[in-house]
Amino acid sequence: QIQRALRSLCIPLERLHIMKGHMMQDMCKGLSRQTHAQAKVRMLPTYICSTPNGTEKGNFLVVELCQNQVRTVLVTLYGDGNMSPQMMYKIFDMPEGIMQSEGEALFDFIAQCVSQFLAETTISDTGSSEERLPLGFVFPFTCRQTQLDKAELLSWSKGFSCSGVVGKDVVQMLQSAINKQELSRVDVVALMNDTVGTMMTCCTEGRPCEIAVVADKGSNCCFMAEAYLVEMAEETSGRMCVNTEWGCFGDDGTLNDIFTPYDESVNEESSNPGEKRFEKLVGTLYLGEIVRHALIALTAEKALFTGANIAVLKEKGVFTIQHVLDIINNENGTTEVKRVLEVLGLQPSERDCGRVQQICRAVVGRAATLHAVGLAAILSYMCQTRDMETLMVNVGMDGELYKGYSRFEEILQTVSRLLSPECLATLLPSRDGSGRGAAMVTAVALRLAAQRRAVNEVLGPLRLTRADLEKVQALMRQEMEQGLGKHTNATASVRMLPTYVSHTPDGTERGDFLALDLGGTNFRVLVVHVTEEGISMASEIYVIPTAIMRGTGEELFDHIIDCIVDFQTKQNLMTQTLPLGFTFSFPCQQVGLDKALLLTWTKGFTASGCVGQDVVQLLRDAAHRKQHSGLQVVALLNDTVGTMMSCGYDDPKCEIGLIVGTGTNACYMEDMRNVGTVEGDQGRMCINMEWGAFGDNGCLDHIFTHFDKVVDETTINPGKQRFEKLISGMYLGEIVRQILLVMTEKQLLFQGRASSKLQTRNIFQTKFLSTIELNGLALRQIQTILNELDLNASFEDSMLLREVCQAVSLRAAQLCAAGLAAVVENMRENRGLDRLSVSVGVDGTLYKLHPCFSQNLQNTLKDLAPNCDVSFRLSEDGSGKGAALVAAVACRAA
């Protein structure tokens, strides 16, 4: 019988694995908004989004509601890594009957305790006596928390049943009671339970603790979960501490097969049969009772206390956890067991003593093992949701069982390692979780609130209101009109250059065409075949050496011709004269489809003798010098027009081109009657806006921030292309870097220490923004980027970095949308339409690769131009295919 009893209390490893899986499923249920109500593991959000970092300082008051006492604590933190907080406390016994009285009486009593404690306590001076005194409230009952300082009581337990409190905000009730005591400087800023406090007190500088397990009368665990998974809370970034409330695990029957008859007896005699089934297997409130029922059953089977009177064991609560611990912690034979049993009034034999000790060890060993299952479920869940191969984490430990059972820690470590071999947990003993830990929660809350204010101050100027965007839209309309006007064009910041492209493709174009694409350090030569079946291409990329970019115009264009000859030779095209479209992505004043004067070089080009010259003629002259006669240039265009044309081949509604990459620009089909800079009123013409220079006349100064000005001053063209410097990929990374420097200087990032790499211009690349803003991305990738920059980043630093990137890229998308809104509204009004339906051909790495840019742009555009239905098409090789199509449309029209 003894062996059978011991076997029933021993759970096989494979069953533990299954139990861990069930616990993880229940955790996911508890976190999901859809299934939260049915979940037995409640997974309650605590609204604690950070652990202490050691910089917290000041005086913090704590009030803890205990079993039949109120404990008040004053904790002074010195910002020294929380190594040596000063603590003073006082315990007040509760008056008779108050636990069952009206709620108001309970909270009035708590407030009186606070008042008396403060009257008797000298507060170390950290400022004036009028300084606010933040209070953390440890309230060990199940609450629905909606903010750190807002929590509704769901149910009383532990002998409390005060009326008028369930369903009320207990923080508000305490604050009202405190105000009645005229303690005007005491603010209740945080409510928590003792489990959270345990986790907080185990955090010291450079050693965050992200899990806490309390193995006490009840049992519970909390841990730092990824905030976006905590659907019951609105917070989506960073992490949030979740209070698992795992005591109810198994209330749905998943643990039925491991309950012994002794567990069933304990459950039936409890005040809440069928509830908190897991807690009744592991809580010290119940372990003595499980042993008592096991001893009664074994005596009935004549395996124990044969012939002895065991009437004493029939009394509920007679066998306490302390008895159990005294019996099992003694390794020296059974002397202590005999003493304990005799004190209880039993007359055990030597054999009885040995068997009772075995039963006690089995019951307590099982409790430790089940705690390990719960811990393993949390560890594996954290490892998976953080997308890590291995997890190393600190676990704060507290409670009667943890402290009282010598083998508890060993069992917890061994079993959790077996069940979660990918995780390495270090157990740390908590020091006064409900006092010191509660002060830490309060201190962290204040630190984060102060940090939030400072962050908002830095990022505020980048956050644009709808009114700001409407103003940008109106200014763009104004500048567009000036750029189109015959007499105002010369002074307009948005040049609105005519392209002499007067048709988009209609699908009847046929033939073979050459295309050149010069827009940066690489340039391409293509041959494009346009047939009924569609478009096919062959191309080659050639490099332009820096020396040639910055040499003479003759050297540059001679190099281009050499590359064309090389390509034509490889493609066997030297004998043919094919129409050529030339994509030239620099600001030009076009005076015909094949005649364009270079206005200025950009993108690092400074080749002499080109500005003011006809680019097509420069190419023809070079061909002449190189004796290459088979060159027929029919059209020069920029990449924005090419983008529109390449999408227009598949979508006849495509009448706008947009580039958002290294630079930014837009073009669109304007009615000729509005184009004052070209003769004639019939038909339409594509206008190359050159909108990157929008704001160069100062009209956007109101939205330029300090960071934008710093970035602008360090570019090769200060004061020029101002709109582009707010939007395009070439500058966003540098804007972020400038913000990071200011935030580091204000001690908001990297503990105030900027690496020398972060001081380096352009080291923060715009592609980093794309990586950092990927939603739900494990923060490992962000940390990798920061490590490359020699920055030692905490989790909070990573979150703040993401917020900075989001602010910068969102503003870029919104400004781009405001510009586009001006274009589509202008087209709609000019065409006399109630609704405009139009497509935009888009190209550029920022639009294509950034995870949020395109969506932010489209959402803002819909908001600013509600009467326009705008669809976006990604351009496939606008500057190559588009150039060939411009040439093809020109040949068709001719």
N, C-alpha and C positions, 0 to 999 in steps of 0.2 A: 504493500500500500504506500509506503514511504517513497519508493522509487517511482510509482505511478504519479504520485502527487508532485514529485520533483520534475518528472518529465512534462507534466501539464503546464508547469511554470517556465519551461525552457522552450524558446521559439527557434526553429531551425533557420539557418542562414537564408535559404531560398525564400522562406516566408517573409523574412525581414526585407529582402529585395522587393517583393511584391508590395509590402506595406509602404516602403519608401515611394514606389511608383504611385500608389493610391494617394499618398500625402501630397506629392507634386501635382497630381491631377486636381485635387481639392484646392490646392493653393491657386492654381490657374483659374478655377471656378470662382474663388473668392475675389480675385483681382478683376474679373470681367464684369462689366456693367450688366450684361444679359443674365448671367448665372449667379451673381453675388448673393441674391436673396436665398437661393437654395443651398449655398455652400456651407459646409459644417466648419471648415477652417475659415474664419471670417475675413482675415487679411484686411484689417482696418487701417486706413491711411492716418498717419500721425501729424502730417504737415511739418515734420522735422526734415529739412532738406540738406542738412550738412552736419558733419561731426566737428568737434572742436579742433582748432588748428594751433592752439597754444598762445594766441595773441589776445585772448579774451581777458578783460580786466574790469574791476569795479566791484561794488557791493551788490549781492543778490540775496533776496529773501526766499525761503522755501517753506511751504506749509504742507505737511503730509498727514493725511487722514489714515490712521492705523486702526487696528482691531477695536480697541476701546480707549484710544488716546489720540491726541493731536500733538504732532511734533513740529516745532518751529526751529528753523536753522537760519543763521546768517553766514553766508560764505563770501569771503573776499578773495578775488582772483587778482594776480599781479602781472599777467601777461608774460609769465616766465615759463611757458610750456605747461602750465597748470601743474607744476611739480610740487608747489608748497602752498596750497590754498589755506587761508586761515578760516577756522570754523568755530562758531559758537551756537549752542542749541539748548532748547529747553523743552521738556515733555510735560503736557497737561493731561491729567486724567479726565475722561468724559463723565459728566454727571449721570446719575442713575436715570435710565429710561430715555435718554436723548436720542439713542439710535433708532427708537421707534416713534419719535415725536414728530412734530411738523418740521418740514424741511427748513423753514425760515429760522427756527430755533437752533438747528444744527449749525447753519452758516453764521448766525449771530455769535454763537459760542466760539467758532473758529476765528472770527474777526476779533473777538475779545482777547483770545489767546495771542494773536498777532500784536494787538495794541499793548498788552501787558509785557510781552517779550521785548518790544521796541523800547518801552519805557525803562526797562531794566538793563538794556544793552547799550554799550558805547560803540557807536559805529565809527570805524577808522575813517579818518577824513580823506575823501577822494575828491572833494569839491565843497560846495556850499551845503548848508543844512537843508536848503530848499531842493536839493538834487532829487530827481525822481528815484524811487526805490522799486526796481522791477521784482515781481514775485512769480515764482514757479509753483504750481499747485499739483501735488502728487495725489491723484484720485484713483484708487485701485479698483474701479468698477467699470463694467463694459459701457462705453459711450460711443455715440456716432459723432465723430469729430469732423467739422467742415472747415475749420481753420485752426491754427495753433492755439488761438485763444477763444475758440467757440466749440462747445461740445455738449450734445444732448445726452442725458443719462438714459440708457436703454433699460437697465434693470439693476436693482440692488442685489447684493449677495452678502455673505459673511455676517449674517445676523442683523444687517441694517434694513430698515423698511420705513424710512421717513416719508411722510405724505407730501404731496405737492412738488415732487422733484423729478420723477420720471417724465421724460419728454421735454424737460426744461433745460436751458443753457446753464450749466453749473458754474461756468466762469462768471457769467453775468450775476448769478445769485451771490457768489463770493464777493465780487466787486461792489455790489450794492451794500452788502453787510459791512464791508471795510469802509465804504463812504459814510455809513451811519456812525462809525467810530471816529469820524473826522480825521482819518489818516489820508489826507488828500494827496500825499506824494507817493502812495503805494499803488502801483499799477499791476494788475494780474496780466502777465504777457504770455504765459504758456501753461497748458494743462498736459499732463502726461501720466503714464502708469509707471510702476517701479521697474518694469522690464527695459523700457527705453532709457531710464536713468542709469541702469546697470551698464548699458552699451556706452553711454556718454562718459561715465566716470573712468572707463578703461581706455579712453583716448588721451594720449599725451602727444607732445610735439613730434611730428615725423612718424607717428605710429597710430594711424586711425584704427578704430575698432568698428566693425560693420555688422556684427551679429551679437545678440545677447541671449543667453538661456538662463532662465530662473527655475531652479528645481527646488520648490518649496512646498508649502501646504497645497497650493495650486501649482500648475506648471504652465510656462508660457515662453515664447521666443519672439524676438523682433529682429529685423535685418534691413539693410539699405537696398531697396529694389530700384530698378530703372524706372524713373517717374512715368514714362509714357505707357508702362504696363499697368500702372495703378489707375484703372479707368474710373474708379469711384471718386478720384480727385481730379481737378481741372488741370493740374500742373503737368506739363508734357516734357519739360527739359530737366536734365540733371537726375538726381536720385531722391527718393523719399523713404524714410523709415516706415516700414509696415509692421503693425502689431498683429501677429498671426492669430492670436487667440486659439491656439491649437488644442486646448483642452476638450473641445467638442468634436475633435476628429474621431470618427467611428460611430457617431450618433446615428448614421444612416445604415449601420449594420455591417460595414466593411471589416470590423474587428471581431465579429461574433465568434469566429472559429477559434480565437485565442483566449476568449473569456473562460475561466475555470468556474466550477460551482461556487468557489469562495468569492470570486469577483461578483457573481450574480447575487450572492447574499448581501454583499456590501452595497451593491447598487440598489437592491430592493429596500434596504434599511435607510438609504440616504434621503435627504430632503427633496431631491430632484431625480427620481428614478428615470433611467433611460437617457439622461442628459449628462454631458461632460464625461463620456465613457473613457476617453484617453486619459483624462486627468485622474480618474478613479483607479487607473492602473499605475500611475506614476507619482501622484501627489502625496506628500508626507501625511496629509490629513487622513489618508485612506490606507497606507501601508500597514500600520499596526492592526487595523480592522481586518485586512486580508489575512494576515498571519493568525489573528484570533479565530477567524472562521475555519482556516485550514487546521488549526489545532483541535477545534471542536469536532470537525469531521473525522480527523485521524483518531481521536480518542474514541469516537463512536465505532470506528472500525477496529478498535482494540490495538492500534499500532502505537499509542502513546498513553501515558498515565494510567496504566492498567489498574483497575480497582480503586483509583484515587478519586477524591471528590473534586470535580472541576467546575462547581457552581459559579465560582468567581469569573470564569471565562464567558459566562452567559451575559455578563454585563457590558453593554456597548461602551466603547471608549476606554476600557480598563487597560488594554494593551496599547501603549503609546509608541510613537516613533522613537522616543528616547530609549524605551525598553529594547526595541528592535536594534537600534544602533549600538547600545551597550553590549548586546549579545553577539553581534557580528564583527565588531571592531576588535574584539579580544582574540588574539591568536594563541594565547597560552591556555590550551585545553578548555575545560568547561566550567572552571571555578566561577567565573563571572556570570555564566549562563545560570548556574545553580542559584547564585545569590539573587539574580533578578527574579527568577521564577518563585523562589521562596518568599521574597518580599511581596509578590503578588498573592501569596497564600497557597501556592502549589507545592506538592512534595514530589519533585522529579527524581527518577533514577538516573544513573550515569548515562544509560542508553537514551533516556528521554532528553537529557541535556544535549547530547550530540545531534539528535534528530530535530529538535527545536531550532538549533543553530543552523542546520542544513536548510530548513524551511525558510527561516528569516533571510539567509543569504540568497536563496532562490528568488524570493519576492523582491528584495531590494536590487538584486542583480538584474532581474527582468526590468525593473523601473529604469535603471541606468541604461540598459540596452535599448529600451523604447525611446528614451531621450536621444540616444545616438541615431536612431532611425530618423527622428524628426530633424535633427541637426544635419544628417546626410542629405535629406530631401532639400533643405535650404541651401546647402553648399552646392549641390549639383545644379539646382535651379539658378543660383547666382552665376555659376560658371557658364552655363548654357546661354543665359540671357545677356551675358557680357561678351559672348562670342570668344571665350578664352579656352586655350587648350588645358591650362592648369590654373587653379585659383589658390592663391596664398592669402589667408585672411585671419584676422584676430577675432576671437570670440570672448566677450565678457561673460563671466560666470558668477552666479550668486544663488543663495537659497540654502535651506536647512539640509537638504539631501547632499548637495554639492560639498558643503562644508563638513557635514557630519559623517559621511560614509567614505572611509579611507580609500576604497578602490573605485569610487565613482568616476574620477577623472581618467583613470587607466581604461576602464570599460568604454567610456565615452569616446576616447581617442581611438582605441583598437577597432571598435565596431564601425565607427563612422569612416575610418580608413578603408575597411573591408568593403563598405557599401558605396563609398565615393572615393576611389583611389586617385582620381584626378585632382583632388582637393587636399590642401594641407592647412589644417586649422590649428592655430596656437591659442590655447586657453589662458585667459588672464583673469585673476581673481578681482572681483569688483570691490571698490572701497566706498561703502555707503552710497549705493546707487540712488536711493530715494532722496538723499539729502544733497550730497555733493553733485551727483549726476543730474538732479533736477536743476541745480544752479547752473550747470554746464548748458543744459537745454535752453535755459533762459538767456544765458550769456551769448550763446550762438545765435539765438533769435535776434537779439539786439545788434550783434555784429553784422548779421546778414541784412537787417533793415537799414543800418547805416551805410553798408556797402551798396545796397540797392539805390539809396538816394544819390550816392556819389556816382554810381554807374549811369543813372538816368541823367544826371547833370552833364556827364561827358557825352553821352549818346543822344541827348535831347535834340541838339541842333540838326542831327541827321534824320530825325523822324519827321516826315512831312505830313501835314494835315491835308484833307481834301481841298481846303481853300488854297493852300500853297500850290497844289497841283493844278487847280483850275486857273490860278494866276499864271503859272508856267505855260499852260495851254493857250491862254489868251495872248501872252507875250509872243509865243511862237507864231500864232496867226498874224499878229501885227508885223513881225519880222518877215514872214513869208510875203505879205503884201508889199512891203518895202522892197524886198529882193526882186519881185516880179515887175515893179514899177519902173518905167523907162527913166524917170528923173531921180528916183530914190535908190536905184540898184547899187550905185557906186559906193554908197555909205552903209548899206545894209550888212548886218553881221551874218545873216543867212543868205548866201549868194544867189540861190535859186537859178542855177546855170542851165540854159537850154542845151539839150543833148542832140537835137535834130533827129532823134528817133521818134517817128510819128505813128508807128504801128506796133502792136504786139503780135506774136506769131499766131497764125490761124490754122496751122496744121498742114497746109499745102506745100510748105517749103521742101525742096529736094536738092540734093547735090553734095559735093565734097568741099569742105572749107578748111582753111588754116586758122588757128587762133593763137594769139600771144597773150600771156598773162604776166604783167609786171606789177607787183604790188608790195614787194618787200625784198628781203635778201635772197630769196629763191625766185626764179622765174621759170615759166613753163612754156613749151611749144606743143601744140596739139594739132592733130588732123581729125576732123569731125565729119562722119558720114551720116547725112540725113536722108532716110529712105522711108517708104511706106510702112515698113515694119518698125520704124523707130530710129533712135539715134545710137550710133556706136562711135567709140573714140579710141585713139592711141595717143599717148603723150610721153614727154620726158621732162624731168626737172633739171634745171641748170643752176649753179650757184653764181652769185655775183660777188666777187671778192670785195672786201671793204675798201681796198685801194681804188678799185674802179668806181664804187659808189661815190667816193669823195674826190675822184680825179676830174678829168675833163669830160664834157658831153660827148666829144668825138670818140674817146676811149670806151665810154659806156655803150653807145649805140653800135660801135664796131664789134664789141663783145657780143651784143645781142644778135647781130647778123651772123657772126661765126657760129653761134648756137643754132640758129635757124638752118644754116647750111648743113651743119652736122646732123640735125634731125631729118631734114629732107633726104639727105644721102642715105641714112639708115632706113628710111621708109620708102626708098625708091621713088621719090617725088620730084627729083631735080629737073625732070623734063616737062613737068606740068606747071601751069600758072594758075594757082587757085586763089579765089577771093579770100582776103585775110581780114579778120576782126581783131582789133588790138585793145585788150583790157589794160588800161593805164590808170592805176588807182592813186592818182595824185590830183590836187585841185587844178582844173584847167578851165579856160574860157573857150567854149566851143563856138566856132563861127561857121561850122558846116559839119556834116556827118564825118568827113575825113579831114577835118582841119581844126586843130585845137591848140591854143597857146597855154603853155605851162605858167600857172600863176605863182606857185611856190613849191619847193620840195618839202616833203615830210618824211617821217619814218627813217630818219638817219641819212637820207640821200642829200648830197650837196654838190653834185657834178656841175662844173662851171659851164657857162655859155648856153644854158638851156632855158632859164626863166625868161618868159616873154617870147620864146620861140615856138614855132609850130612843131609839135612833137612828131606828127606824121612825116613832115618834111625832113626832120632830123634822121628819122629811120630810113627814108628814101635816099637821103644823101649818103648815109653809111653804106646802103646797098650798092649805090653807084661807085663809092670808093672801093668796095670789095668785089666789084664787077659781078654782082648777083642780079641778073636782069628779070628773073621770073617772080617779082614781088608785086602783088596787086592789093594795096591796102584800101579797103572800101569803107571801113568804119573804125572810129576810135570811141571807146566808151570807158566808163569806170566800172568797178566790180559791182556796185549797187544796181546799176542798170542791167548788167549781165545777170544778176540774181533774179531780177524781175522777169527778164526775158526767158531764162531757162525754166522758170516755173510756169510762165505764160504758155509754153509749148503744150503743157498738159492741162492747163486750167485757163480758159479764156477770160475768167473774171479777175485774173491776177494783174492788177494795175499799180501795185506798189512794190518797191524793193526795199529791204531793210537789212543792214549789216550791223551786227553787234558782236564784234570780235576784239582784235587788238585795238581797232579804232571803231568809230560808229558813223553811219550815214544813212540817208534815205532818199528815195526818188519816187515819183508818182506821175501818172498821166494827167496833165493839166489842159483845160480848154485853151486853144490858141488865143481866143479873144482876151484872156486874162494875162497873156504873156507880153508885157509891154516892151520887152527887150528884143523881140524878133518881129519882123514885118509879117502881116497876114493874120486873118481871123478865123480861117477855116480849119476844122479838124482839131486834133490834140497833139501835144508834144510831151515827151517824157522830160521832167524837170529834175535835175540832179541838185538836191537841196544844199549839200555841203553843210549839214546842220551841226557838225562838230564845233563850228565857230560861233554857234548861237551863244549869246551872252558876252562875246568879246567886247561889246560896246558898254558893258556894265549893267545891262538890264536884269541879270540874274544875281547880282552881288548879294541880294538879301538871303539867298539860300546857300551861298558859299560859307563853309565853316572854316575855323582856324586850320583844320587838317588839310582841307582843299587848298588853302592859300599856301601852306608850307609845301605841299606836293607840287603845286603850280610853279612856285619860285625855283624849285630844283630841276625843272624840265629844261629841255634845250630851247623851248619857245614860250617863255613866261608870258602870261596874259593872252595867249592865243589858244584856240580850240578848247575854250573853257567848258562847254557842254560835254564834249568828248571826255574831258578829264574827270567828269563826275560819273560817267557811264561805262567807259570801255575797259576791256581787259588789261590794257597796258598800265592802267593807273590804280585799279581797285586794290590790288595787293599792297601797293605803297600807301594808300589811304589807311588800310587796316594797320600797317606797321606804325604809322604815325600815331594812331589811336592807342595801340599797345604801349608805345613809349610813354604817352601821357598817363595811361592807367597804371603803369609800373611806377612811374614817378609819384603817383598819388597813393601808392601802397595797395592798389586794388588787385594787382597781378604779381605772380612770381615772387611773392614776399618782398616786393620793392626792388628786386635785383634784375636788371636787364643785362643780357649777355652782350658781349662785344659784337656778336653776329647780328643781333637784333638792331644794333646801331648802324648796320650797313645798308645803304640805299638799295632798294629794289630786291632785297634778299627774300622778302615775303612775296612769293609768286601768286598770281591770281588763280592759278590752278589749285592752290591750297584751299581757296574758298570753296571750290566745288567739292573737294574731299571732305572738308570740315562740316559742310552743311548737309551732307547725305543723312537723311533722317534715320534715327535708330542705329546709326553707325557705331560700332564699338569704339569707345574712346581711345582704344589702342592706336588707331590710325592718327588721331589728333596728337596723341603723345609722341608718336614717331616723328611727326612734322616738327613738334616743339623740341624734341631731342636733337634733331638735325640742326636746330638753331641754338643748341647748347643751353636750352631753357629747362630748368627743373620744374615741371608743372604738376600741380595737384589736380585732383578731379575737378574741383571748383574752377581752377584756372582754365581747364579745357572747356568747361561749360560757358565761361565768360567769353572765351575766345570765339566760340561758336556764335554767341549773341552779337559780338562785334561784327563778325563776318556777315551775319544775317542782316544787320542794320545797314551795312554798306551795300550789299547786293540788292536788298529790297529797294533802297533809295534809287539805285541805278535803274532797276526795272520800272519803277514808278515814273521816273523822269522820262525814260524812253517812251513809256505809254502816253505821257502828257504830250510829248512831241507828236506821236502818231495820232492821238486824238485830234490834234489841231489839223492834221493832214486829212483824215477821213471826214471830219465835220466840214472842212473847206470844200472837199469834193462833193459831199451831199448837198450843201447849200448852193454851190455853183450850178449843180445839175438840176436844181429845183425838186429834189426828192424828199418825201417824208421819211423813207428808210433807204439806206444805201447798203447794198450787198457787195462786198469786195473781198478779194484775197490778197494776202501779203506774201511775197516770196522772201524767205529769210535765210541768211547765212551768218556764219561767225561762231567761233568756238564758245563764247560766253553764252550765247543763246542755246547752242546745241549741247554743251557739256555740263553746264551748271544745273544742279538738280531742281532749283526752284525758280530760276530767272524767267523762263518762258511762261510758267503759270502765273507768277506775280505780274508780269507784263500784261497778259491777257485779261486777268481779273481787273486790273486797274483801268485798262482800256475800255472794258465793258461798262465800268462805273462812270468814266468821264465822257463816253460817247454812246449813250444808251440807244440812240436811233440808228446805229450802224451795226450791221452784222458782219463781223470781220473774221475770216478764217485764215489760218497761217499754214503755209506750205514750206517744208524744208527744201532749200535749193540743193540740187545735185550739181555741184560744179558750175556755179553761176559765172565765174570769170572765164572758164574755158568754153563750156557748152554755150553759155550765154553770148560770148563774143561771136562764136560761129553763127548763132541764130540771128544776131543783129546783122551780120554780113548776109545771111540767107534772106532775111526780110528785106534788106536793102536791094538785093539782086531781084527778088520777086517784084518789089514795087517799081523797080526800074523797067 
